[in-house]
């Protein structure tokens, strides 16, 4: 899975992501799959061999269940079975789904936040009082020179 997902795999993953993070009934927040996060997860997997293996395992499990053709309640049950069968892989998918979802500009704006990095506007940080390190600096050396 070092290349982008094929269209069938992307649709399958998007359906699963929509079950993990569904759209809100009021329409303010879309589902994770509808935001295009299948591509986000696939890109992350292309950089991380562990995630790549986990994603391949999950997609194989979803395909074996016929996930795409299932009704939403059956899709949820399929994901629950998969989370029990491959908890580590499932956990990685959830983490990447949440990471992509809650960093997406559309979601950030819907939550009433500015879609920007915390800096340069940043957050107020109190100046550091480096004098608290004085006791450590006065200690004798705890290591030997090589």
C-alpha positions, -999 to 999 in steps of 0.1 A, spaced: 0 0 0 28 24 -7 8 38 -36 -26 56 -32 -56 35 -26 -75 21 -55 -110 34 -60 -127 3 -44 -104 4 -14 -109 41 -10 -147 38 -11 -145 9 14 -123 30 38 -144 60 34 -175 40 44 -157 27 74 -145 62 83 -181 75 81 -191 48 106 -162 57 129 -170 95 128 -205 99 114 -220 131 101 -240 151 126 -277 151 121 -279 189 119 -254 189 90 -228 211 107 -202 184 107 -197 158 79 -186 123 84 -149 115 82 -153 96 50 -172 124 34 -143 147 42 -120 126 21 -100 113 50 -95 79 33 -67 97 13 -53 113 45 -51 78 61 -36 63 29 -9 90 28 -1 84 64 2 47 57 26 54 28 50 69 53 45 44 81 50 7 75 32 -3 107 1 17 97 4 4 61 2 -32 74 -26 -24 98 -46 -7 70 -41 -36 47 -53 -60 74 -84 -38 81 -93 -34 44 -90 -72 39 -113 -78 69 -138 -52 57 -138 -67 22 -143 -102 36 -174 -90 55 -188 -74 23 -188 -41 43 -197 -18 14 -230 -36 7 -241 -37 44 -267 -15 60 -253 10 85 -262 -11 116 -245 -41 101 -215 -20 92 -212 -9 128 -213 -46 139 -187 -54 113 -164 -27 126 -170 -40 162 -159 -75 152 -129 -61 134 -119 -41 165 -120 -73 185 -101 -94 159 -74 -68 152 -74 -43 181 -40 -28 173 -47 -22 137 -82 -8 145 -67 15 171 -43 29 146 -72 36 121 -92 54 148 -62 75 158 -55 86 123 -92 91 116 -95 114 146 -62 132 138 -73 140 102 -109 148 112 -102 173 140 -74 190 121 -95 195 90 -103 232 84 -140 225 78 -144 207 112 -122 233 130 -144 261 117 -176 242 126 -163 239 161 -160 277 163 -122 278 162 -100 296 137 -86 272 111 -49 282 117 -19 269 134 -15 280 171 14 302 160 23 330 150 -8 343 169 0 316 194 -9 313 230 4 334 259 32 315 276 46 328 309 83 336 309 104 307 323 122 312 355 155 293 349 167 299 384 148 268 394 176 249 377 203 263 401 202 234 425 209 210 396 237 232 383 253 231 417 254 193 419 286 174 413 289 156 380 271 123 381 288 108 350 324 100 340 342 114 310 350 89 283 
